[in-house]
């Protein structure tokens, strides 16, 4: 998968972090590092609740060294209650999970900066800790999600702010409402990040996790079908969403350009089953 992604022209190869039938992210990225030479490697995104920030920084620094500076760390607050239940981990309300992430991020950033860190917080204790190996190059930090609290935290702490468009978690604990896909909703989320980040907004990269990609010769018909499946979204919502990409390669490239012009998104990811379809857009954008 990593070799294919690099050969198709993608810039970044990412691994998610889930309990169950999913690869362990750091080990998977080490395997990817060994067989690639150009493509960047990322976690999209680590569940902060599953690891102590000192261990995250240590694993990140090792991967950064082995990959000659190609690693970026993506972190989130965790969202899938069934995964917590599966390993007997308490699933706290979103505010508590975001607070833990907010405490972890400064620790990780200081360790990335080669500082010796002592911190005694509500959630984490670190005593005269220094990461090994020391990062030889800066490690970009992404924080991703869609909730207002998390996006405010990302705006203040991250180099890259990741938007998913996903709304409230549905009853199965894994799937989400699609209410955040509509352009008006994206307007609000980006405005929130702009306000919370203040003067540093110009230095933040904005990332969108594209949830659906399809090569289609009839974009309007595809929009109507997606809107039918994603109520209450309208066909216009679907056609304007940065999280749903469809049409001819030329139309999809233009859709990405419009997303950059309207919201500032310059970094887009999708899921592996959509890689071949999105690869057709890369030469058009290049």
N, C-alpha and C positions, 0 to 999 in steps of 0.2 A: 504493500500500500504506500509506503514511504517513497520507494523508488518510482512507482507509477505517478505519484503526486509531483515529484520533482521533474520527471520527464514531461508531464503535461503542462508544466510552466507555472504551477502554483508557487507562491512565495513562502507559505507557512504550512507545516504539517502538525496538526493538533491531536491530542488524545484527551478524552473526557475522563471523569472520575466517578464511577458508580460501583456500588456493591452488587454482586451478582455476575452475570455473564458479560464481563467487561475486563479488558486488560488493565493491569496495574500501571498507572500512567508513567511514572519515572522509569520503570523497567522497560516498558514499551518504547519510550523515547530513546533510551540507551541503545536498543536494538536498531531503531530508525537512524540514529546518529552514525552507527557503524557502517551503514550501507548508502549514505548520502553525503554530498559534499557542499551543496549550495543552500538547500531549503532550510528555513528556520524551523525550530521545534518549539512547541508550546503545550501547556496544559490548558484545556478549555472546558471547564475550569475545575481546579481542585476544590473539593469540599473542605472548607477550613476546619470543620468540626472533627475531621478524621485524623488530624495530625497536629502535633505541637509545632508552633512556629519555628522553634529552633531546628527541628528535624526537617521542616520544609526548606529552610534556608540552606541547610547542609546538603540536602539532596540536589537542590537547585544549583548550588555552587559547583558540585561535582559534575553535573551535566553540562554546565557552562564551560568548565575546563575541558571535558572530553570532546565537546562539539566545537571547540575553538570559537566560542562567543556567539553561538547560533541559538541560544535558548531564551525564551521569555516565559515568565511565570504568570499564569492566570489563576485567580482565586475568586471563590464565591462563598456565600454564607450557608449553602446546603438547602435543599428544598423537598427531598423525597422522603416523607415519613416512613414508608414501608422499608426503606433501606436501613434506617435507624433501628427500627424494630427487629430487623433480621439479625443484627449483631448486638442487640441489647443496649443500644445507646439512646439516652433520653432525647426526645425531639422537643426542643423548647420553642416558644413563640418566636416569630420572625425578629422581633425587636431584640431578644436575647441573643439570637444567632448572629445578627448584624453587629451587636455590641462586642461579641467575642472576636469577630473578624476585625472590628475597629481597634481592638487591643493587640491583635496579632500583627497587623500591618506595620506599625512603627518598629516593632521588634525585628521583623524581617528586613525592613529597609535599612535599619542601622547595621544589621549583620552584613547585608549586601555591601554596605559602605566600609566594611572592614573594621567596624567599631567593636570594642569589647562592651557587652551589654549586660546591665543589671536592671531588672524590672520586676516589681512585685505588685501585680495588678489583681483585679477581681477574678480573672480567669487564668492567667499565666504567670509563672514565676521563672525568671532567668537570672542566674547569678554568675557574673564575670564570665559570660559566655562569648566565645569568638568562633566564627564559622571556619570550618576547614573543608576543602581548600579555600583560600581567599579568592573571590571572584576576580579573574584577570581582566574582565570587561564588564561594563554596566549590564545589569539584568533588567530588561524592561518589565514593568509590573502592570498587569491588567486586572481590573476588578469588574466582574460582569454580573448582570441580573436585570431586573426591571422595576423592583419596588422602590418607592421614593427614598426610604431610609438608606438602602444600599447604594443607590445612585448618588446621593449626597456624600456618602463616605467615599465612593470612588472618585467623585469630583475633587475631593480634598487630598486624596492620597495617591491615586494611580497615575501612571503614565498613559495608560490606555483605558478608556471607559467602554465596557461592552454592553450593548443593548440586545435583549432577546425578543422584546415585544410580547412576551408571555404574561398573561394575567394570572388570576388566582388559581391555585392548585385545585384540580378536580377531585372527586371522591376517591379515585383509585390511587391518589398520592403521587402520581407520575405525570399525567397529562395536565395541560393548563388551558384556561380560557384564552381566546384569541383577541380579546378586547384591545390589547395594546398594539395590534397590527395596524390599526387605522392611522392615516397620516396625521389627523388632528391629535391623536394620542401621542404620537412620536414628537410632534411639535412641543407638547407639554413636557415630556421627559427630557428632551434636549434643552429646553429653556431652564428646567430645574438644574441640570448639570452646569449650564452656563452661569447661572446665578450663584450656585454653591461654590464653584471653582474660582470665581473672582478673576484676578489678574492672570492666573495660570491657565485659563481656558485656552489661550492661543497655543500653548505647548502640549495640550492633551490630544491624543489621537482618538477618534470615535470609531467604534467597531460595531457592526451589525451581524448577528447570527442569522443567516438566511435559512428559513425553515422549509422552504419548498422551491425547487428549481425544475423547470420543464421546458424543453424545446417544443415550440408550438407554432404552427403557421396561422392560427386564428387566435390572437391574443384576447379578443373580446369574448369569444366563446369559452376560453379557459377561465377568464375572470368570472363569468356567470356561474360556471360549475363550482369554482372555489367558493364563491359567495354563498351558494346553496349549501355547501358543506360546512361553512364557517360562520353561520348566522351568529350575531346580528350584522356582520360585515356586509357592505354593499359591493357591487361590482366596481364602483369607483374607488372604494376603500382598498379593495384587493389590488387594483391596477396601480395605485399610488403607494402601496406599502413597500418599505425597504426590505421586509422579511419574506416576501413572496416574489420570486423572480421567474418570469416566463415570457415566451414569445420566440421570435427568431433571435439568433445570436446578436444581430445588429440592434434589435429592439431591447434585448436585455442589457446590452452595453449602454444604450441610451438611458435605460431605467437607472442603472448604477450612477451614471453621470448626474442625472436629476437628483438622486438621493444625496450625492456629494454637494451639489449646489444648494439644496434646500436645508440640509441638516449638518453638513460637514463630515459625513461618513467617508472615510478613505480606506477602510479595512473591512473586508467582507469574508465571512467563513460560511461553509455549508457542510452538510453531512456526506459521508462517503458515498452512499448510493447516488448522490447528485453530482459527484465529481466529474464524470465524463461529460454531462450536459453543460456544467459551468465551464469546463475546459474549452468549449467552443467559443466562449465569450472572451477568453484571455487574449487571443491574437487580435481581436477587434479593438480591445482597449489598448493594447500595446501600440 
